[in-house]
């Protein structure tokens, strides 16, 4: 059913409104998808950064540039989650 509404010199039909609403919904879906992709990439980059920093710190400990005790003190200070502390054997 097409209902026409007279507004001045222009006639807008409900089908045109429906088309615009459909296009808006499609754009909103694309925005949601793109935002999700961006968030996923941000999390992936954050994880990679943490792995690389951890690897560099471990190499520094192995090379004697950072003392094992210093690393343990840092881990003890910043690891708060119980399962993380158990994994790293911090008591």
N, C-alpha and C positions, 0 to 999 in steps of 0.2 A: 504494500500500500504506500503510495506516495502522497504526502500531504504538503501542499504548497502554502507558503506563508508570504504574503505580500509585504515587503518592506521598502518603501520608496519606489525607486525604479528597478530594484533587484528582486528576484524571486529565488528564495532558497528552499530547497526541498529537503525532506528528512533523509533522503538517500545520500545527499551530499554531506549532511552532518554525520551520518553513519559511516561514510567513507573516511571522513576526517578522524572520527573516533577510532576506526580500525587502524588507520595509519599511526595515530598517536599511540595506540596499544602496541603496535609493532615496534615503534621507536623506543617505547619504554622497555620492552622485552630486550631489545638490542643493548640499551643502556645497562640493564641489569646484567646481561651476559658479559659485556665489556668490563664492568666494575668488578665482577667476580674474577675474570681473567687477570685484571690488574692486581687484585688482592692476592691471588694465588702466586703471581710472580714476585710480589713484595715478600711474601712468606718464604718462598724458595730462595730469594736473594739473601734474606736474613739468616736462614739456616746455613747457606753456603759461607757467609761471612763468619758465623760462629765456628764452623768447622775449620776454616782457614786460620782464624785467630788461635783456636785451640791447638792446631798442628804447629803453628809458629811458636807458641809458648812451650809446648812439649819439646820441640827441638832446642829451644833456648835452655831448658832444664838439662837436657841430655848433653849439651855443649858446655854446661857449667856457667852459663851467663846468668841464669836465675837459679837460686838455690831451691832444692826440693822443699825445704821448710817454708820458703816464701810462697811457693805455689800452694802448699797445703794451707797456709794461713789465709790466702786469698779465697781458696775454695771454701774453707770453713766459714769465712765471713759472708760470702755471697750466695752460697747454695743453701736455700732455706727449706725447700720441699723435702719431706722425709724420704721419699723413694730415691731422690737424687743423692741425698747424703748417704743412704745405705749403699747405693751403687758405687759411690766414690770412697766407700769405707771411712766416712767421717763420723766419729762418735763423740 
